Amino acid sequence: MSELTLESLARRLEEVERRLNEKPPSFIARTKDWRSVVGISEDNEFTRLMLAEIEAAHEADRQAALSEETP
């Protein structure tokens, strides 16, 4: 391999950019919201129960932190 110089790196970068610009995208743009993909939606019972449990855990943590702060 030849010596790496700024000029050789610039040429290599130009070649990579040229190839990328020639190639059409090989992916399909996402149109769905990520929550629908992973199944998180407030429209089902499981999610409502999960969110209630999370909120209860957060509230318990808040209460524990408050009780530790009081003398």
N, C-alpha and C positions, 0 to 999 in steps of 0.2 A: 504494500500500500504506500502511496506517495505521502510526503510530509504534509501534515495538517497545517494549513495557513488560514488566515481570515478569508483570503480570496477563494481557496478551495472549499471552505465551509460555505461561503456565500453561494458558490456555484451549485453545491449539493443541495442547499436549501431551496434555491430557485427551481431545481429539477423536481424536488419533492412537491413544492407548491404547484408547479405546472401539472404534475401527475394527479394531484388531488383535485385541481380545477377541471381536469378532463373527465374524471370519473364521476358518474352520476351517483347520488346518494344511494346506499344500499339498505336504507332503513325506512320505515314508515313512521311518520310523525305521530306521536301519541296524542290521542284526542280524549282519552278518558282521564278523569281525575284519579290520582293515585289511591284514594280511599276506596273507590269502587273496585280497584284491582285487588286490593288486599282484603276486601270484604268488610271494611269499616263503614257502617252507615247507621244513623240513628233510626232507621226504618225497620230494624229487626230487634227482637227481644234480647238476643245474646249481647248485642252492642249496648243496649240500655242497661242491662245487668252489669256488664263490664265497666261502663262509665260510672255507675252508681258505686261499685266496689272501689274504683280508683278514687273517687271523690271522698268516700268514707275513710280510706287509708290516708289521704292527704289531710283530712280533718283531724284524724287521730294523731298524726304527726304534728299538726299545728297545736293541738291541745297539749301534747306531751312537751313541746318546746315552751309553751306558755307556762306550764306548771314548773318547769325547771328554772325559769327566769324569776319567779316570785320567791322572795326570801323565806 
